[in-house]
Amino acid sequence: MIEALESLVLSLADDELIMGHRLAEWIGLGPILEEDIAFASIAQDETGHAQAYYQLLTDLGLETPDRYAFHRPAERFRCAHLVELPNFDYDYGLALVRHFLYDAAEQVRLQALRAGSYDPLAGLAERLLREEKYHWMHATTWLRQLGRSTEEAHLRLRSAMQQLWPYAWMLFEPLPHEEEMVEAGWIPPSTQLRERWLELITPLLREVELEQPEPSAESLLPLQGARAGLRSPYFDALLSELTEVAASEPDAEW
Amino acid sequence: MSLTPEQIRQWLKAVPDPEIPHVSVVDMGMIGDISVEADQVRVELVPTFAGCPAIRLLQEQIGEVLAQHGAQAEVEVVYHRAWRPEDMTPEGWAGLRKAGFALPKRLSQDPQELLAEVACPKCGSEAVSLVSPFGPTACRAIFRCHSCGEAFELFKPPV
């Protein structure tokens, strides 16, 4: 049971930690000051959520949040490749579409966990949803705003959808030990969560006339195995930056 | 004399919220259950936002204040339960107002609604616009008043 629980919680926690890191990279580079603050604030929330998830495992006698975040080899991370993708040339359209697709997934996952049978996770999900509502509001406000503005904006959103869609689809790759989680009633199967995610985003994407690409088998294939430890080519550089300070003095008391 | 949770709660009124001085952690509703067994005290600390960077500092300050009263305390940070604005005391709300924050008129669970019904804390005008739902800390949103021209912050709870 503990393996299944760690598999579930790490998938959630690592998504948050790495998404938080990527959002934090926008500090000082946002298109307007308010967006700089928004991404910084959301990054702080996501990092805090990661810590709260790790703490849940710590309370069960597993590792501490700092050990999970800063002293873990790359292959023991369980995040989706969507959050590992770099910000490339800091295209706000790309960042916004990732934020939208990811936060929609968070809404769906947290609502499912809140209704799930594992009390510590259900309670935590209730807490996090109350914060995540602001993230979701932010993502949908800007999607609607830019989706109905200039041709340039729409072009950037379309190209971001093309690029990110397979990655977003694979947020719902089945987790290792998933059968056990489903049987215990902690969370529904990933395929069912993906359906709910599509139900949430489809009307919004229609509203701004953004098509959902068909995920082809060949676009999905290289993304398989993320939840079992297969990292993207971008991960090592990210991890070494994230852990640079902690690694400089591994035994330090912070 | 044996320690009581009420006594401990009273002592903890000396611990301010580091980001909102003049409001104690007790009045902010951040102190959950308190238990005393023999001389060992256990205090639950319930963060407003999970990513609040002041949590570690608060844990230390709570431990120090109780130590000054001769009590050994373990401060447990609670994530598996949400902090709710309803947990704040009337003194807590008054302290926020005194610190210059606008307060939500109604504790709606819809962030759009919560951010739509706001009055300027300086002049009371409702002719205000939201500049950013995200401010210098997780629990603040930035507004501008069109009547008096001042910028101000709304205390923005998790909803």
Interface residues (C-beta under 8 A of the other chain):
Chain A: E34 I37 A38 A40 S41 I42 Q44 D45 E46 T47 G48 H49 Q51 A52 Q55 L56 D119 P120 G123 L124 E126 R127 L128 R130 E131 K133 Y134 M137 H138
Chain B: F49 A50 G51 C52 P53 V77 Y79 H80 R81 A82 W83 Q109 D110 P111 Q112 V131 S132 P133 F134 G135 P136 A138 I142 K156 P158 V159
